[in-house]
Amino acid sequence: MFTFYAHTGSENHGCEAIVRASAKLLGNEITLFSVNPEQDIFYGADKAITGVIRDENVGFGKFTYPGIVSRIQTKLTGSINKSVYYQKKKMFDSVKKNDVAFSIGGDNYCYPGTEYLAAQNCGFHKKGAKTVLWGCSVEPELLEDKNIAKDIASYDLITVRESISYNALKKVNKNTVMVSDPAFVLDKVELPLPKGWKVGDTIGINVSPLVMDSSKNSSMVYDAFVKLIKYIVENTDSNIALIPHVVWKSNDDRVVLNKLYDEFKCTERVFMIEDHNCMELKGYISRCRFFIGARTHATIAAYSTCVPTLVLGYSVKSIGIATDIFGASDNYVLPVQLMDNSDQLVDSFKWILNHEQEMKGHLKKMMPNYIRKAYIGKEAVDKLVNGGK
C-alpha cells in the first residue's frame, strides 16, 4: 500500500497537482494524509486516490504516559521523534511492514521545520515501512547540517525534480534518481474561455504573497507588476489574465491579483480568472500566449504545455527546473531576491517577447522527453517495492 503525507491541502493547487499527477504515475491505490482533507474533497482530488484521512496531531495530557515519555526523550536527546510518533500515531499505525510512505511536499526541505519531516521519516521506518522523498527540491546548503543530512540519507528512495538538488542529494543518499516534477504529467481540463480572453493573444500573470515577501522590497515588486501590465497595455494588443494558483487564507494569490485588477480594470483588457482546481487552471494557462508566474506549479503548467514562460523565482527549484529545460536560468528566471529596481520585470518580459518563437520551438521539441522523465520515478518505486529487481 502507498501512503502520501506532508500534504497541507488543495487550496495550494501545486500540492493538489502533485497528488493528482502522482496518482496518475503510481496508480490510485493510495491513502492521502492531509492537513486539510476538506479542501481535497472540495476540489475533487480525493477522487484520484483511494481515500483521504485528516493528518492531525493527537494531543496527550501533561501527565499521561506518552506525554511524560516524549518530554523526557526530547529533553535528554534533543530529538522530537518520540513526541511526533505519539502525536501522529494514527498515521503511523495505518501502515504495515514494507508499505511505502511518500513525503510529497516537494520543497518542504527548503523551509524551516525539517525536524518534523525527519521525525515522520523515522516514525514510518519504525513501523517497517519504506520511505520516499518524492519529487523534491532541497537547498544544497541545508545538507551541511548533519542532522538534516542524516535524515536525508535514511530515505529508501529520493526522486529529485531538478539537477541542482540532485547533485547535492546524490552525495548524501545513493538511492537518489533524477526525474521531472510529477505535475508535468498532470491532465488539463479546458473550460469555456471567459469574457475578455483574446484567443492566441492573452498573457497570463500569477503573483504570490510569498514571492513578494521573499524580496528585498515587496512594494518594489508590486510596482514592477504595475509597470509590466502598463507596458503590455500601452505597447501590445494583448489582453491579460490574472491567474491565482494558491488561495490559502494566510497566503492567497488573489490578494495581490485583485489589487492589480482594480488598478487596470478600466482598460477592459485585464481580467481575473476565478479559483478552480489545478487541472482547470492548467487548461487556462495552456491557452496563454505567454505566462509570467511566481508559483512553481503554475509555471510547470505553462512549461508542460509549451507556453513561453518567465518565472519570478525565489528558491533553488525555479532556477534548477529552468536550467534543466533551457540550459540556463538567465532570462528565463528573475530571482526576486536580486531585484533592485522595478524596471527589471519589464526588461525580462521584453526578452521573452523578442524570443517567443525560439522558446516555443524549444519547448515543443524537448518537452515530450522531459515529461517522460517523470516516469523514472515510477520505475524507481517499482524497483523499491520489488526488492531492487
Secondary structure per residue as TSV (DSSP state, phi and psi in degrees):
chain	resnum	aa	ss	phi	psi
A	1	M	-	360.0	145.3
A	2	F	E	-104.8	138.0
A	3	T	E	-124.0	129.5
A	4	F	E	-100.5	136.2
A	5	Y	E	-143.1	-179.4
A	6	A	E	62.6	40.3
A	7	H	E	-116.1	126.4
A	8	T	-	-101.2	-1.1
A	9	G	-	122.5	154.7
A	10	S	T	-84.1	0.4
A	11	E	T	-67.7	-18.3
A	12	N	B	-91.1	104.5
A	13	H	H	-72.9	-12.4
A	14	G	H	-69.4	-43.1
A	15	C	H	-61.9	-43.0
A	16	E	H	-60.8	-42.3
A	17	A	H	-62.6	-38.8
A	18	I	H	-63.5	-43.0
A	19	V	H	-61.3	-51.8
A	20	R	H	-63.9	-46.1
A	21	A	H	-70.2	-36.7
A	22	S	H	-67.1	-37.4
A	23	A	H	-64.1	-37.0
A	24	K	H	-62.9	-39.9
A	25	L	H	-72.2	-41.7
A	26	L	H	-101.4	-14.0
A	27	G	-	100.7	159.9
A	28	N	S	-97.7	13.2
A	29	E	-	-82.5	70.9
A	30	I	E	-135.3	135.5
A	31	T	E	-103.8	127.0
A	32	L	E	-104.0	121.8
A	33	F	E	-93.8	118.9
A	34	S	E	-126.0	138.1
A	35	V	S	-66.6	-29.5
A	36	N	-	-133.0	72.2
A	37	P	H	-62.0	-27.3
A	38	E	H	-63.0	-30.7
A	39	Q	H	-68.3	-42.2
A	40	D	H	-64.6	-36.6
A	41	I	H	-70.6	-41.6
A	42	F	H	-59.3	-42.9
A	43	Y	H	-89.3	-3.0
A	44	G	T	83.9	10.1
A	45	A	G	-65.9	-26.1
A	46	D	G	-64.3	-23.2
A	47	K	G	-74.5	-14.7
A	48	A	G	-84.0	-9.6
A	49	I	S	-131.5	-178.5
A	50	T	S	-72.8	-41.7
A	51	G	E	-175.5	161.5
A	52	V	E	-123.1	135.1
A	53	I	E	-126.2	142.5
A	54	R	E	-65.7	127.6
A	55	D	-	-90.2	104.6
A	56	E	-	-130.0	155.8
A	57	N	-	-91.4	107.9
A	58	V	-	-74.7	120.3
A	59	G	-	-72.3	153.7
A	60	F	-	-139.9	143.6
A	61	G	-	-65.9	158.5
A	62	K	T	-59.0	-33.5
A	63	F	T	-108.1	13.4
A	64	T	S	-80.1	160.6
A	65	Y	H	-58.2	-48.2
A	66	P	H	-60.2	-40.3
A	67	G	H	-63.4	-43.6
A	68	I	H	-65.4	-47.0
A	69	V	H	-61.1	-45.0
A	70	S	H	-65.9	-39.4
A	71	R	H	-67.5	-41.3
A	72	I	H	-64.6	-45.4
A	73	Q	H	-63.0	-42.1
A	74	T	H	-64.4	-41.6
A	75	K	H	-66.3	-41.6
A	76	L	H	-75.0	-36.9
A	77	T	H	-108.4	-16.1
A	78	G	S	75.3	9.5
A	79	S	-	-106.5	140.9
A	80	I	-	-96.8	8.3
A	81	N	H	-55.5	-47.3
A	82	K	H	-64.6	-41.9
A	83	S	H	-61.3	-48.6
A	84	V	H	-65.1	-36.1
A	85	Y	H	-59.9	-44.6
A	86	Y	H	-69.9	-41.1
A	87	Q	H	-64.4	-34.5
A	88	K	T	-111.3	30.2
A	89	K	H	-58.7	-35.0
A	90	K	H	-59.1	-42.5
A	91	M	H	-68.3	-46.1
A	92	F	H	-66.1	-35.6
A	93	D	H	-71.3	-13.3
A	94	S	T	-78.0	-13.7
A	95	V	-	-106.0	157.9
A	96	K	-	-127.2	175.4
A	97	K	T	-54.6	133.3
A	98	N	T	73.6	3.2
A	99	D	-	-64.8	165.1
A	100	V	E	-120.3	125.8
A	101	A	E	-109.8	126.0
A	102	F	E	-107.7	119.5
A	103	S	E	-81.8	106.8
A	104	I	-	-103.1	2.1
A	105	G	-	-77.0	87.5
A	106	G	T	-47.3	-40.8
A	107	D	T	-113.3	22.6
A	108	N	G	-59.5	-30.5
A	109	Y	G	-78.4	2.4
A	110	C	G	-91.2	-4.5
A	111	Y	S	-126.8	167.8
A	112	P	S	-61.3	157.3
A	113	G	-	102.3	14.7
A	114	T	H	-64.7	-21.3
A	115	E	H	-65.6	-28.7
A	116	Y	H	-74.1	-35.0
A	117	L	H	-64.4	-41.9
A	118	A	H	-63.2	-40.8
A	119	A	H	-65.1	-36.8
A	120	Q	H	-71.7	-40.0
A	121	N	H	-56.2	-46.5
A	122	C	H	-63.1	-42.0
A	123	G	H	-62.1	-41.5
A	124	F	H	-67.2	-40.4
A	125	H	H	-62.8	-36.4
A	126	K	H	-60.2	-31.5
A	127	K	T	-86.5	1.3
A	128	G	T	87.5	6.8
A	129	A	-	-81.8	158.7
A	130	K	E	-95.3	147.6
A	131	T	E	-120.1	145.1
A	132	V	E	-129.4	127.8
A	133	L	E	-91.2	110.7
A	134	W	E	-106.8	123.8
A	135	G	E	56.6	47.2
A	136	C	E	-100.3	165.8
A	137	S	-	-129.7	146.1
A	138	V	-	-140.7	130.1
A	139	E	-	-63.8	118.5
A	140	P	G	-54.2	-35.9
A	141	E	G	-67.2	-21.2
A	142	L	G	-62.4	-28.0
A	143	L	G	-72.7	-7.9
A	144	E	G	-73.4	-17.7
A	145	D	S	-77.1	118.4
A	146	K	H	-63.5	-30.3
A	147	N	H	-70.3	-41.0
A	148	I	H	-66.8	-42.8
A	149	A	H	-60.8	-40.8
A	150	K	H	-63.2	-42.9
A	151	D	H	-62.0	-49.9
A	152	I	H	-58.0	-40.5
A	153	A	H	-65.4	-21.3
A	154	S	H	-87.1	-11.2
A	155	Y	-	-65.3	140.4
A	156	D	S	-73.2	-23.1
A	157	L	E	-157.0	140.2
A	158	I	E	-127.2	127.2
A	159	T	E	-109.9	128.2
A	160	V	E	-117.4	136.1
A	161	R	S	-94.9	-0.7
A	162	E	S	-156.0	157.8
A	163	S	H	-74.2	-26.9
A	164	I	H	-62.8	-49.0
A	165	S	H	-67.5	-38.5
A	166	Y	H	-58.6	-47.0
A	167	N	H	-62.7	-32.2
A	168	A	H	-77.4	-45.1
A	169	L	H	-70.9	-33.6
A	170	K	T	-60.5	-29.0
A	171	K	T	-71.8	-22.5
A	172	V	T	-100.1	-36.4
A	173	N	-	-134.7	114.1
A	174	K	S	-68.0	-19.0
A	175	N	S	-88.9	49.3
A	176	T	E	-115.7	130.2
A	177	V	E	-125.5	151.0
A	178	M	E	-93.2	129.6
A	179	V	-	-135.3	-179.3
A	180	S	-	-102.0	158.2
A	181	D	-	-53.8	136.2
A	182	P	G	-52.1	-31.9
A	183	A	G	-66.0	-12.3
A	184	F	G	-64.6	-21.0
A	185	V	G	-97.8	4.6
A	186	L	-	-60.2	134.4
A	187	D	-	-71.2	155.0
A	188	K	-	-114.5	152.3
A	189	V	-	-124.2	121.8
A	190	E	-	-97.6	102.0
A	191	L	-	-80.1	163.5
A	192	P	-	-56.6	141.6
A	193	L	-	-73.6	141.5
A	194	P	-	-77.5	166.3
A	195	K	T	-59.1	132.8
A	196	G	T	103.3	-16.1
A	197	W	-	-75.1	122.5
A	198	K	-	-98.8	107.7
A	199	V	T	-58.9	125.4
A	200	G	T	83.5	-6.1
A	201	D	-	-148.0	46.5
A	202	T	E	-116.5	131.3
A	203	I	E	-101.7	125.0
A	204	G	E	-89.7	136.3
A	205	I	E	-129.2	130.9
A	206	N	-	-125.7	129.6
A	207	V	-	-127.3	144.3
A	208	S	-	-126.4	147.6
A	209	P	H	-58.6	-33.4
A	210	L	H	-62.4	-44.2
A	211	V	H	-69.0	-32.4
A	212	M	H	-69.0	-40.3
A	213	D	H	-67.8	-23.5
A	214	S	T	-82.4	-7.4
A	215	S	S	-87.2	170.4
A	216	K	S	-69.0	-31.9
A	217	N	-	-150.1	102.6
A	218	S	H	-65.0	-34.4
A	219	S	H	-67.2	-32.1
A	220	M	H	-66.4	-40.2
A	221	V	H	-65.0	-42.7
A	222	Y	H	-60.4	-44.8
A	223	D	H	-60.4	-33.3
A	224	A	H	-63.9	-38.8
A	225	F	H	-71.9	-35.8
A	226	V	H	-60.4	-45.6
A	227	K	H	-65.1	-37.3
A	228	L	H	-62.2	-49.9
A	229	I	H	-63.9	-40.5
A	230	K	H	-61.6	-41.2
A	231	Y	H	-63.6	-44.5
A	232	I	H	-62.3	-44.8
A	233	V	H	-64.3	-40.3
A	234	E	H	-85.5	-21.4
A	235	N	H	-121.1	-1.8
A	236	T	-	-136.2	173.7
A	237	D	S	-100.0	5.7
A	238	S	-	-71.5	149.7
A	239	N	E	-98.2	166.5
A	240	I	E	-128.2	125.7
A	241	A	E	-105.2	121.3
A	242	L	E	-90.0	119.1
A	243	I	-	-122.9	110.0
A	244	P	-	-77.7	150.5
A	245	H	-	-130.3	-12.2
A	246	V	B	-133.8	130.8
A	247	V	E	-128.7	27.4
A	248	W	E	-60.5	145.6
A	249	K	T	-58.0	-37.1
A	250	S	T	-85.7	-6.3
A	251	N	E	-158.6	67.1
A	252	D	E	-106.0	116.9
A	253	D	H	-57.7	-28.8
A	254	R	H	-67.3	-21.5
A	255	V	H	-60.0	-48.8
A	256	V	H	-75.3	-43.0
A	257	L	H	-63.9	-39.0
A	258	N	H	-65.0	-35.5
A	259	K	H	-64.6	-42.6
A	260	L	H	-64.5	-42.2
A	261	Y	H	-59.2	-44.0
A	262	D	H	-61.3	-32.6
A	263	E	H	-72.3	-27.0
A	264	F	H	-122.9	4.3
A	265	K	G	-63.4	-26.2
A	266	C	G	-65.8	-19.1
A	267	T	G	-73.9	-19.8
A	268	E	T	60.5	21.9
A	269	R	S	-122.3	1.7
A	270	V	E	-123.0	130.4
A	271	F	E	-145.2	160.6
A	272	M	E	-99.3	138.7
A	273	I	-	-92.3	129.6
A	274	E	-	-74.5	172.1
A	275	D	-	-65.8	136.8
A	276	H	-	-145.4	172.4
A	277	N	-	-73.3	170.3
A	278	C	H	-65.4	-31.2
A	279	M	H	-71.5	-37.9
A	280	E	H	-70.7	-37.4
A	281	L	H	-64.4	-39.2
A	282	K	H	-62.6	-34.9
A	283	G	H	-61.2	-40.6
A	284	Y	H	-69.6	-47.8
A	285	I	H	-60.0	-37.2
A	286	S	T	-65.0	-20.0
A	287	R	T	-101.0	10.1
A	288	C	-	-80.6	153.2
A	289	R	S	-77.0	-45.5
A	290	F	E	-131.7	162.0
A	291	F	E	-137.2	129.8
A	292	I	E	-116.8	114.6
A	293	G	E	-139.8	149.6
A	294	A	S	-100.7	-34.7
A	295	R	S	-78.8	128.5
A	296	T	H	-55.7	-46.2
A	297	H	H	-78.9	-16.8
A	298	A	H	-69.8	-41.4
A	299	T	H	-70.7	-31.2
A	300	I	H	-65.1	-38.3
A	301	A	H	-59.8	-36.1
A	302	A	H	-73.8	-51.6
A	303	Y	H	-52.0	-49.0
A	304	S	H	-68.1	-16.3
A	305	T	T	-111.4	17.6
A	306	C	T	64.7	36.2
A	307	V	-	-94.4	122.8
A	308	P	-	-54.6	127.5
A	309	T	E	-131.9	137.4
A	310	L	E	-113.2	125.7
A	311	V	E	-103.8	131.2
A	312	L	E	-93.8	96.1
A	313	G	E	-92.9	156.9
A	314	Y	-	-140.1	4.6
A	315	S	S	-154.2	177.5
A	316	V	H	-59.5	-31.3
A	317	K	H	-62.1	-42.4
A	318	S	H	-64.2	-46.6
A	319	I	H	-67.2	-42.7
A	320	G	H	-63.4	-45.4
A	321	I	H	-65.7	-44.8
A	322	A	H	-62.5	-40.7
A	323	T	H	-62.9	-41.3
A	324	D	H	-67.6	-30.8
A	325	I	H	-82.7	-44.6
A	326	F	H	-108.0	-10.0
A	327	G	S	88.2	-3.1
A	328	A	-	-164.6	159.4
A	329	S	-	-104.9	-19.9
A	330	D	T	-58.3	133.6
A	331	N	T	79.3	-20.0
A	332	Y	T	-101.2	-25.2
A	333	V	E	-129.1	131.4
A	334	L	E	-107.3	101.4
A	335	P	E	-65.2	118.4
A	336	V	G	-64.9	-29.1
A	337	Q	G	-66.0	-23.2
A	338	L	G	-95.4	-3.4
A	339	M	-	-68.1	128.0
A	340	D	-	-126.6	3.4
A	341	N	S	-155.1	155.9
A	342	S	T	-81.2	2.8
A	343	D	T	-91.8	-11.9
A	344	Q	H	-64.8	-33.8
A	345	L	H	-67.7	-42.1
A	346	V	H	-62.0	-43.3
A	347	D	H	-61.1	-41.0
A	348	S	H	-67.2	-38.9
A	349	F	H	-63.8	-40.4
A	350	K	H	-58.0	-36.6
A	351	W	H	-65.1	-47.6
A	352	I	H	-69.8	-29.7
A	353	L	H	-62.7	-40.9
A	354	N	H	-76.3	-16.2
A	355	H	T	-118.1	25.7
A	356	E	H	-56.0	-53.6
A	357	Q	H	-68.6	-36.3
A	358	E	H	-62.1	-45.5
A	359	M	H	-66.1	-44.2
A	360	K	H	-63.7	-42.2
A	361	G	H	-64.2	-41.1
A	362	H	H	-64.3	-44.4
A	363	L	H	-63.4	-42.7
A	364	K	H	-64.1	-32.8
A	365	K	H	-76.7	-42.5
A	366	M	H	-100.8	-17.4
A	367	M	H	-65.1	-37.9
A	368	P	H	-55.7	-46.2
A	369	N	H	-69.2	-36.6
A	370	Y	H	-63.8	-44.0
A	371	I	H	-62.4	-38.4
A	372	R	H	-62.2	-21.9
A	373	K	T	-62.2	-21.9
A	374	A	H	-60.8	-30.6
A	375	Y	H	-75.0	-12.3
A	376	I	H	-62.1	-34.8
A	377	G	H	-62.8	-43.0
A	378	K	H	-60.4	-43.4
A	379	E	H	-63.8	-39.7
A	380	A	H	-66.9	-36.9
A	381	V	H	-67.5	-42.9
A	382	D	H	-57.9	-40.9
A	383	K	H	-66.2	-39.5
A	384	L	H	-63.5	-45.2
A	385	V	H	-63.5	-36.3
A	386	N	T	-91.6	16.8
A	387	G	T	71.3	32.1
A	388	G	T	91.2	0.5
A	389	K	-	-90.1	360.0
